[in-house]
């Protein structure tokens, strides 16, 4: 990112001018580096881990194509995601199918392509087995179990249903190959995820005692946190955060914020696998002793710095004399960027990208979208821009590839969805193309 902003700023401006605002720029090279780093982190702990990229984190096809080249699998939760994974070159045996109570179409496609299907209930297991029977195939399955720490989750099976599902798998061995357990957790605690993984190991051992000798997989899901800002800066922000820092239509009270200054993905991976269970033995050591392999489904964490979003400034309403700050309206809207379904704000400051040179002057402003909705704010927080913002300027929101760039995208007001430009630096000048297989 530093190289792009320092040495290729003119290219970024040309891309925004030519392809429209907002524009998502995605960087598969960074994704590939993140995969290598995460693999190394898991390997250092001695754990045997298969990585499945969570497709829902970003719709760009370039990341699927990189996953195919690297031998990384895909976590798909819909028929469309599975089709894109297959079209991008990822073979079915490296694709995991997640999501609650999946429909029959997704089941059928998963069976045909030998995908690993995480089952959420007895009723879904029955439907999937019937699909496999009609196809005269055997389908590989994981049973999703509720964890002790989150027993009221709507995902997964409680103890009695879990045991009944294991029995059903043993009865349906001609069409169902039971391989292990998965779970769902809200939150980013490495300790909680390690404890849940240990529960699944025990479930595997119990299933083996009952005759399910192929129970060897534990899917720990995603939830590897990503560090957007320096932890010290984040702690300082949390201590000083107050309602006056936001556009008046929103206050900081009651807002949910992602832990922007938390652990890095590799730190979290090491902490999970090194966490002591059953005394002093690490999770990875216990798994190796019992011949258990792990599956991990990172999404956001594999997209760290793998994309950014650019907006063109459309208008500036300078209210500094009356309200103390300005409203910068961009061409685009908050559905092109923010996580507003969590009543939150994307907190990292946008960069003001412009060739103009003026004297430094602090310019406080919130950033609004160009729709007719009061709550269409790209950034509710007042940003201290280093100089006055003007129409025609460009704002760059860094590190948006993971969930922030296309999760809520909408054709509101009949506007087109933002394009994605795939950019590779290479050894010479950057090369770009539009995303799409």
BAFI-494634 format. One line per field, with one value per residue (C-alpha): chain; x, y, z; residue in one letter. Coordinates in Angstrom, 2 decimals, padded with zeros to 5 digits. Layout:
<rs>
bami = (A / ...)
x = (X / ...)
y = (Y / ...)
z = (Z / ...)
loro = (a / ...)
</rs>
This chain:
<rs>
bami = (A / A / A / A / A / A / A / A / A / A / A / A / A / A / A / A / A / A / A / A / A / A / A / A / A / A / A / A / A / A / A / A / A / A / A / A / A / A / A / A / A / A / A / A / A / A / A / A / A / A / A / A / A / A / A / A / A / A / A / A / A / A / A / A / A / A / A / A / A / A / A / A / A / A / A / A / A / A / A / A / A / A / A / A / A / A / A / A / A / A / A / A / A / A / A / A / A / A / A / A / A / A / A / A / A / A / A / A / A / A / A / A / A / A / A / A / A / A / A / A / A / A / A / A / A / A / A / A / A / A / A / A / A / A / A / A / A / A / A / A / A / A / A / A / A / A / A / A / A / A / A / A / A / A / A / A / A / A / A / A / A / A / A / A / A / A / A / A / A / A / A / A / A / A / A / A / A / A / A / A / A / A / A / A / A / A / A / A / A / A / A / A / A / A / A / A / A / A / A / A / A / A / A / A / A / A / A / A / A / A / A / A / A / A / A / A / A / A / A / A / A / A / A / A / A / A / A / A / A / A / A / A / A / A / A / A / A / A / A / A / A / A / A / A / A / A / A / A / A / A / A / A / A / A / A / A / A / A / A / A / A / A / A / A / A / A / A / A / A / A / A / A / A / A / A / A / A / A / A / A / A / A / A / A / A / A / A / A / A / A / A / A / A / A / A / A / A / A / A / A / A / A / A / A / A / A / A / A / A / A / A / A / A / A / A / A / A / A / A / A / A / A / A / A / A / A / A / A / A / A / A / A / A / A / A / A / A / A / A / A / A / A / A / A / A / A / A / A / A / A / A / A / A / A / A / A / A / A / A / A / A / A / A / A / A / A / A / A / A / A / A / A / A / A / A / A / A / A / A / A / A / A / A / A / A / A / A / A / A / A / A / A / A / A / A / A / A / A / A / A / A / A / A / A / A / A / A / A / A / A / A / A / A / A / A / A / A / A / A / A / A / A / A / A / A / A / A / A / A / A / A / A / A / A / A / A / A)
x = (000.00 / 002.80 / 004.38 / 001.09 / 000.36 / 003.90 / 004.92 / 001.71 / -000.76 / -001.47 / -002.51 / -004.97 / -006.52 / -006.79 / -008.49 / -011.04 / -011.67 / -012.04 / -013.94 / -016.12 / -016.66 / -016.56 / -013.94 / -012.61 / -008.99 / -008.06 / -004.54 / -004.27 / -000.51 / -001.18 / -003.78 / -001.16 / 001.37 / -001.20 / -001.89 / 001.82 / 002.18 / -000.81 / 000.39 / 003.78 / 002.22 / 000.19 / 003.17 / 005.30 / 002.85 / 003.04 / -000.65 / -001.91 / -004.29 / -006.16 / -007.09 / -010.45 / -010.88 / -014.30 / -015.74 / -018.36 / -015.67 / -015.24 / -016.95 / -013.88 / -013.07 / -009.34 / -009.04 / -010.64 / -008.19 / -005.28 / -006.64 / -006.80 / -003.15 / -002.01 / -003.92 / -006.17 / -009.76 / -012.92 / -015.64 / -018.91 / -022.31 / -024.50 / -024.93 / -023.59 / -020.44 / -019.89 / -020.30 / -017.78 / -015.31 / -015.54 / -015.34 / -012.25 / -010.42 / -010.85 / -011.69 / -014.72 / -012.76 / -011.12 / -014.45 / -016.34 / -020.07 / -021.27 / -024.33 / -027.46 / -030.08 / -028.74 / -031.19 / -031.51 / -029.84 / -026.69 / -026.79 / -027.03 / -024.13 / -022.01 / -022.67 / -021.79 / -018.45 / -017.37 / -017.50 / -017.27 / -020.67 / -021.15 / -024.53 / -026.56 / -029.38 / -030.84 / -033.37 / -030.63 / -028.67 / -031.71 / -032.17 / -028.50 / -028.42 / -031.46 / -029.75 / -026.62 / -028.73 / -030.45 / -027.07 / -025.63 / -022.75 / -021.25 / -021.04 / -018.46 / -019.96 / -019.04 / -021.56 / -021.79 / -022.02 / -022.87 / -020.08 / -020.19 / -019.40 / -022.29 / -025.04 / -027.88 / -026.46 / -028.91 / -026.15 / -025.31 / -026.66 / -027.00 / -025.63 / -028.63 / -029.13 / -025.39 / -025.26 / -028.32 / -026.67 / -023.56 / -025.77 / -027.56 / -024.25 / -023.22 / -026.50 / -026.08 / -022.45 / -023.28 / -024.14 / -022.68 / -019.01 / -018.82 / -015.48 / -015.66 / -017.10 / -017.33 / -018.67 / -019.68 / -018.50 / -019.29 / -016.24 / -012.49 / -011.14 / -008.31 / -008.78 / -012.50 / -011.82 / -009.13 / -011.47 / -014.20 / -011.74 / -010.77 / -014.45 / -014.66 / -011.60 / -013.35 / -016.47 / -014.30 / -012.79 / -016.24 / -017.49 / -014.53 / -015.40 / -018.88 / -017.55 / -016.98 / -013.33 / -012.93 / -013.71 / -010.46 / -011.40 / -012.13 / -013.24 / -012.49 / -014.23 / -012.97 / -012.77 / -009.05 / -008.86 / -007.13 / -005.12 / -006.06 / -004.23 / -001.50 / -002.81 / -001.63 / -003.48 / -006.61 / -006.46 / -006.07 / -009.07 / -011.29 / -010.39 / -011.08 / -014.10 / -017.20 / -020.45 / -019.06 / -016.65 / -019.51 / -022.00 / -025.00 / -027.29 / -025.19 / -023.40 / -020.69 / -022.95 / -024.03 / -021.98 / -020.32 / -016.74 / -014.59 / -011.39 / -009.32 / -006.18 / -006.29 / -004.18 / -002.79 / -004.03 / -000.72 / -000.60 / -004.13 / -003.30 / -000.30 / -002.28 / -005.12 / -002.89 / -000.52 / -003.30 / -003.01 / -005.83 / -006.22 / -003.33 / -000.13 / -000.54 / -001.13 / -004.14 / -001.90 / -000.03 / -003.26 / -004.59 / -001.39 / -001.47 / -004.99 / -004.40 / -006.78 / -006.45 / -007.84 / -009.72 / -009.73 / -011.97 / -010.38 / -011.99 / -011.15 / -007.71 / -006.55 / -007.63 / -005.49 / -004.29 / -005.51 / -007.79 / -008.90 / -011.81 / -011.66 / -014.35 / -014.47 / -015.57 / -018.78 / -019.51 / -018.37 / -020.78 / -018.50 / -020.28 / -017.23 / -018.49 / -021.78 / -021.25 / -017.48 / -017.05 / -017.91 / -019.94 / -018.03 / -020.38 / -018.84 / -020.07 / -021.31 / -022.90 / -022.32 / -023.51 / -020.33 / -018.17 / -019.45 / -020.63 / -023.77 / -025.81 / -023.86 / -024.71 / -021.08 / -018.62 / -015.54 / -013.01 / -009.64 / -009.20 / -009.59 / -006.63 / -007.09 / -005.47 / -004.86 / -002.13 / -003.01 / -000.49 / -001.80 / -000.76 / -001.58 / -004.91 / -006.83 / -010.20 / -012.68 / -015.35 / -017.67 / -018.17 / -021.66 / -023.01 / -024.93 / -028.33 / -031.45 / -031.21 / -030.33 / -028.27 / -026.24 / -022.93 / -019.78 / -017.96 / -019.98 / -016.87 / -015.36 / -012.05 / -009.24 / -008.16 / -004.76 / -006.13 / -009.51 / -011.31 / -012.54 / -014.89 / -012.95 / -010.58 / -010.20 / -010.66 / -008.94 / -010.26 / -007.51 / -007.84 / -011.47 / -011.31 / -012.43 / -016.23 / -016.18 / -016.17 / -019.02 / -020.93 / -023.88 / -023.62 / -026.93 / -028.27 / -030.14 / -031.30 / -030.64 / -026.92 / -024.46 / -022.49 / -018.88 / -016.32 / -013.30 / -009.89 / -007.38 / -003.92 / -000.57 / 002.66 / 005.08 / 008.67 / 007.84 / 004.82 / 001.59 / -000.75 / -004.50 / -007.63 / -011.29 / -012.20 / -014.22 / -013.64)
y = (000.00 / 002.40 / 001.72 / 002.31 / 005.56 / 006.89 / 005.82 / 005.15 / 007.75 / 008.94 / 005.42 / 005.21 / 008.55 / 007.42 / 004.20 / 006.09 / 008.55 / 005.78 / 003.14 / 005.32 / 006.12 / 004.23 / 001.78 / -001.27 / -002.15 / -005.71 / -007.08 / -010.87 / -010.76 / -009.66 / -012.41 / -014.94 / -013.56 / -013.81 / -017.46 / -018.24 / -016.46 / -018.23 / -021.62 / -020.94 / -019.90 / -023.12 / -025.23 / -023.75 / -025.10 / -028.62 / -028.66 / -030.21 / -027.58 / -027.27 / -023.69 / -022.94 / -019.30 / -018.04 / -016.83 / -014.62 / -012.18 / -010.81 / -011.57 / -010.93 / -013.87 / -013.14 / -014.45 / -017.76 / -018.07 / -017.41 / -020.02 / -022.57 / -021.96 / -022.16 / -025.34 / -023.52 / -024.65 / -022.55 / -022.29 / -021.79 / -021.19 / -020.88 / -022.45 / -019.30 / -019.35 / -023.04 / -022.46 / -019.60 / -021.73 / -024.53 / -022.09 / -020.54 / -023.85 / -025.12 / -028.85 / -030.04 / -032.14 / -028.90 / -027.10 / -027.01 / -026.30 / -024.40 / -022.42 / -023.50 / -025.82 / -025.69 / -026.13 / -029.21 / -027.56 / -026.83 / -030.35 / -031.89 / -029.89 / -030.63 / -034.37 / -034.36 / -032.62 / -034.50 / -031.43 / -031.66 / -030.67 / -029.32 / -030.55 / -028.45 / -030.80 / -034.30 / -033.10 / -031.72 / -034.95 / -036.92 / -034.66 / -034.83 / -038.63 / -038.90 / -036.71 / -038.88 / -042.03 / -040.72 / -039.78 / -043.19 / -041.46 / -041.13 / -037.64 / -036.53 / -034.76 / -032.92 / -032.54 / -029.02 / -029.13 / -026.41 / -025.40 / -025.26 / -021.54 / -020.64 / -023.20 / -020.96 / -020.47 / -021.09 / -022.97 / -026.58 / -029.51 / -029.94 / -033.10 / -035.40 / -034.46 / -034.69 / -038.25 / -039.21 / -037.75 / -039.87 / -042.97 / -042.02 / -041.59 / -045.09 / -046.46 / -044.66 / -045.51 / -046.48 / -042.87 / -040.85 / -040.70 / -039.13 / -037.30 / -035.21 / -032.11 / -028.36 / -025.50 / -021.85 / -019.12 / -015.44 / -013.39 / -013.49 / -015.05 / -017.52 / -019.15 / -019.76 / -021.15 / -023.48 / -024.73 / -025.38 / -027.22 / -029.40 / -030.24 / -031.36 / -033.58 / -035.28 / -035.70 / -037.34 / -039.75 / -040.64 / -041.21 / -043.52 / -045.58 / -045.98 / -047.20 / -043.99 / -044.75 / -042.03 / -039.22 / -037.31 / -033.71 / -030.71 / -027.54 / -024.54 / -022.07 / -018.56 / -015.80 / -015.10 / -011.40 / -008.85 / -005.86 / -002.66 / -000.17 / -000.14 / -001.61 / 001.43 / 003.78 / 001.65 / 001.65 / 005.43 / 005.81 / 003.60 / 005.61 / 008.96 / 007.98 / 010.10 / 011.14 / 014.54 / 012.85 / 011.83 / 013.46 / 014.23 / 011.66 / 009.00 / 008.74 / 006.43 / 005.14 / 001.59 / 001.27 / -002.05 / -001.75 / -004.45 / -004.82 / -002.86 / -002.93 / -006.56 / -009.58 / -010.28 / -013.43 / -015.24 / -014.38 / -015.72 / -018.92 / -019.62 / -018.84 / -021.21 / -024.15 / -023.57 / -023.15 / -025.70 / -028.25 / -031.08 / -029.75 / -028.61 / -030.32 / -027.93 / -028.25 / -029.07 / -031.75 / -033.40 / -033.37 / -034.95 / -037.63 / -038.61 / -038.22 / -035.27 / -032.77 / -029.25 / -027.18 / -023.40 / -021.02 / -017.54 / -014.79 / -011.28 / -012.30 / -013.59 / -010.26 / -008.10 / -005.19 / -007.09 / -004.29 / -000.69 / 001.51 / 004.87 / 007.56 / 010.82 / 013.86 / 015.21 / 018.19 / 019.79 / 021.46 / 023.56 / 024.00 / 024.86 / 028.31 / 026.92 / 023.25 / 023.06 / 020.53 / 019.91 / 017.26 / 015.78 / 014.06 / 011.42 / 009.78 / 006.52 / 005.50 / 003.71 / 000.37 / 000.39 / 000.27 / 000.15 / -002.55 / -000.66 / -003.78 / -003.96 / -000.34 / 000.55 / 002.71 / 001.90 / 003.57 / 003.72 / 007.24 / 007.64 / 009.19 / 012.38 / 011.72 / 014.76 / 016.33 / 019.77 / 021.38 / 023.76 / 024.86 / 022.50 / 023.30 / 020.88 / 020.24 / 018.26 / 016.51 / 013.52 / 011.69 / 011.22 / 009.16 / 010.74 / 009.17 / 010.76 / 008.87 / 010.66 / 007.71 / 007.32 / 008.18 / 006.52 / 007.78 / 009.11 / 010.03 / 013.45 / 012.96 / 015.48 / 015.87 / 017.60 / 020.22 / 021.42 / 018.83 / 020.00 / 018.61 / 016.35 / 015.13 / 011.42 / 009.59 / 006.24 / 003.84 / 001.34 / -002.36 / -002.77 / -006.14 / -008.12 / -007.69 / -003.88 / -003.45 / -005.51 / -007.18 / -004.77 / -003.58 / -002.53 / -000.94 / 001.66 / 004.60 / 002.28 / 002.97 / 000.42 / -001.74 / -000.60 / -002.27 / -004.15 / -003.53 / -006.33 / -004.85 / -006.62 / -004.74 / -007.20 / -006.15 / -003.20 / -000.93 / -002.19 / -004.12 / -004.07 / -005.71 / -005.83 / -008.67 / -011.56 / -015.07)
z = (000.00 / 000.82 / -002.59 / -004.38 / -002.55 / -002.80 / -006.29 / -008.25 / -007.04 / -010.59 / -011.60 / -008.69 / -009.67 / -013.30 / -012.22 / -010.16 / -013.00 / -015.58 / -013.61 / -011.42 / -007.75 / -005.53 / -006.73 / -004.92 / -005.67 / -004.73 / -004.34 / -004.72 / -004.09 / -000.52 / -000.08 / -001.21 / 001.27 / 004.07 / 003.22 / 003.41 / 006.74 / 008.29 / 007.06 / 008.62 / 011.93 / 012.18 / 011.10 / 013.88 / 016.45 / 015.03 / 014.10 / 010.89 / 009.48 / 006.20 / 005.28 / 003.66 / 002.62 / 003.72 / 000.41 / 002.08 / 003.22 / -000.31 / -003.62 / -005.81 / -008.07 / -007.99 / -004.43 / -005.44 / -008.32 / -005.96 / -003.54 / -006.37 / -007.29 / -003.67 / -002.90 / -000.43 / -000.09 / -000.02 / 002.61 / 000.71 / 002.27 / -000.83 / -004.24 / -005.90 / -003.75 / -004.50 / -008.24 / -008.13 / -006.19 / -008.74 / -011.66 / -010.12 / -010.20 / -006.63 / -006.73 / -004.82 / -002.32 / -001.07 / -000.59 / 002.69 / 002.76 / 005.83 / 006.79 / 008.66 / 007.12 / 003.57 / 000.71 / -001.50 / -004.51 / -002.52 / -001.09 / -004.55 / -005.96 / -002.89 / -003.24 / -006.95 / -006.29 / -003.14 / -000.89 / 002.89 / 004.32 / 007.85 / 009.12 / 011.54 / 012.54 / 012.31 / 009.74 / 007.49 / 007.84 / 006.68 / 003.65 / 002.69 / 003.03 / 000.79 / -001.81 / -001.70 / -002.02 / -005.16 / -006.63 / -005.67 / -003.95 / -000.49 / 001.00 / 003.55 / 006.58 / 009.73 / 012.54 / 013.92 / 017.71 / 020.16 / 022.50 / 026.28 / 026.23 / 023.87 / 024.56 / 023.32 / 019.82 / 017.00 / 015.18 / 015.83 / 017.82 / 021.56 / 023.18 / 022.70 / 019.04 / 018.40 / 019.76 / 017.72 / 014.60 / 015.16 / 015.44 / 012.23 / 010.40 / 011.53 / 010.15 / 006.81 / 006.04 / 002.45 / 001.67 / 004.58 / 005.55 / 009.00 / 009.39 / 012.56 / 014.17 / 013.65 / 015.74 / 015.53 / 017.89 / 018.14 / 019.11 / 018.68 / 021.88 / 021.07 / 024.46 / 023.88 / 020.40 / 021.73 / 024.46 / 021.89 / 019.64 / 022.60 / 023.13 / 019.50 / 019.92 / 022.80 / 020.65 / 017.96 / 020.50 / 021.80 / 018.25 / 017.56 / 020.62 / 019.16 / 015.83 / 013.82 / 013.17 / 010.48 / 012.95 / 012.49 / 011.61 / 013.81 / 012.02 / 014.26 / 011.93 / 011.35 / 013.93 / 013.59 / 014.49 / 012.29 / 013.43 / 011.58 / 013.81 / 016.42 / 019.72 / 021.69 / 019.36 / 019.67 / 023.49 / 023.47 / 021.16 / 023.33 / 026.44 / 024.78 / 022.65 / 023.30 / 021.55 / 020.54 / 018.17 / 015.85 / 013.53 / 015.82 / 014.25 / 015.93 / 019.23 / 020.46 / 023.25 / 022.51 / 019.32 / 018.60 / 017.36 / 015.83 / 017.94 / 015.43 / 017.59 / 018.65 / 017.82 / 014.38 / 012.59 / 013.04 / 016.75 / 017.19 / 015.28 / 017.52 / 020.66 / 019.71 / 018.88 / 021.80 / 024.35 / 027.19 / 027.46 / 029.98 / 032.04 / 030.35 / 026.97 / 024.07 / 021.80 / 018.83 / 020.79 / 021.93 / 018.38 / 017.03 / 019.73 / 018.68 / 014.91 / 014.65 / 011.80 / 011.95 / 009.42 / 009.72 / 007.75 / 007.81 / 005.77 / 006.94 / 008.24 / 004.82 / 003.32 / 005.60 / 003.38 / 000.30 / -000.88 / -000.45 / -001.48 / -003.25 / -003.35 / -005.28 / -003.27 / -004.77 / -002.55 / 000.71 / 003.12 / 005.32 / 008.67 / 010.70 / 011.64 / 012.99 / 013.88 / 014.10 / 011.30 / 007.64 / 005.83 / 002.91 / 000.43 / -001.81 / -004.99 / -003.54 / -000.26 / 003.01 / 001.61 / -000.48 / 002.63 / 006.20 / 008.59 / 009.51 / 010.14 / 013.43 / 014.33 / 013.94 / 012.02 / 009.97 / 012.22 / 010.40 / 009.00 / 005.23 / 003.42 / 001.45 / -001.92 / -004.07 / -006.13 / -004.80 / -002.49 / 000.16 / 003.59 / 006.42 / 008.10 / 010.28 / 008.64 / 010.77 / 008.72 / 008.63 / 005.33 / 003.86 / 001.00 / -001.88 / -001.17 / 000.30 / 003.60 / 006.84 / 008.05 / 004.86 / 006.49 / 005.21 / 008.31 / 011.25 / 013.20 / 012.58 / 010.79 / 011.28 / 007.66 / 007.26 / 004.86 / 003.55 / 001.44 / -001.96 / -004.63 / -006.98 / -004.27 / -003.63 / -000.33 / 000.15 / 002.79 / 003.52 / 004.33 / 003.28 / 001.48 / 004.52 / 004.81 / 004.49 / 000.71 / -000.72 / 002.11 / 001.99 / -001.59 / -003.12 / -006.31 / -004.25 / -006.44 / -009.42 / -009.18 / -010.52 / -008.11 / -007.70 / -009.93 / -008.62 / -010.16 / -009.62 / -009.27 / -009.21 / -008.61 / -010.18 / -010.84 / -013.08 / -013.37 / -011.78 / -014.01 / -013.54 / -014.90 / -013.93 / -011.61 / -013.04 / -014.27)
loro = (x / x / x / x / x / x / x / x / x / x / x / x / x / x / x / x / x / x / x / x / x / x / x / x / x / x / x / x / x / x / x / x / x / x / x / x / x / x / x / x / x / x / x / x / x / x / x / x / x / x / x / x / x / x / x / x / x / x / x / x / x / x / x / x / x / x / x / x / x / x / x / x / x / x / x / x / x / x / x / x / x / x / x / x / x / x / x / x / x / x / x / x / x / x / x / x / x / x / x / x / x / x / x / x / x / x / x / x / x / x / x / x / x / x / x / x / x / x / x / x / x / x / x / x / x / x / x / x / x / x / x / x / x / x / x / x / x / x / x / x / x / x / x / x / x / x / x / x / x / x / x / x / x / x / x / x / x / x / x / x / x / x / x / x / x / x / x / x / x / x / x / x / x / x / x / x / x / x / x / x / x / x / x / x / x / x / x / x / x / x / x / x / x / x / x / x / x / x / x / x / x / x / x / x / x / x / x / x / x / x / x / x / x / x / x / x / x / x / x / x / x / x / x / x / x / x / x / x / x / x / x / x / x / x / x / x / x / x / x / x / x / x / x / x / x / x / x / x / x / x / x / x / x / x / x / x / x / x / x / x / x / x / x / x / x / x / x / x / x / x / x / x / x / x / x / x / x / x / x / x / x / x / x / x / x / x / x / x / x / x / x / x / x / x / x / x / x / x / x / x / x / x / x / x / x / x / x / x / x / x / x / x / x / x / x / x / x / x / x / x / x / x / x / x / x / x / x / x / x / x / x / x / x / x / x / x / x / x / x / x / x / x / x / x / x / x / x / x / x / x / x / x / x / x / x / x / x / x / x / x / x / x / x / x / x / x / x / x / x / x / x / x / x / x / x / x / x / x / x / x / x / x / x / x / x / x / x / x / x / x / x / x / x / x / x / x / x / x / x / x / x / x / x / x / x / x / x / x / x / x / x / x / x / x / x / x / x / x / x / x / x / x / x / x / x / x / x / x / x / x / x / x / x / x / x / x / x)
</rs>
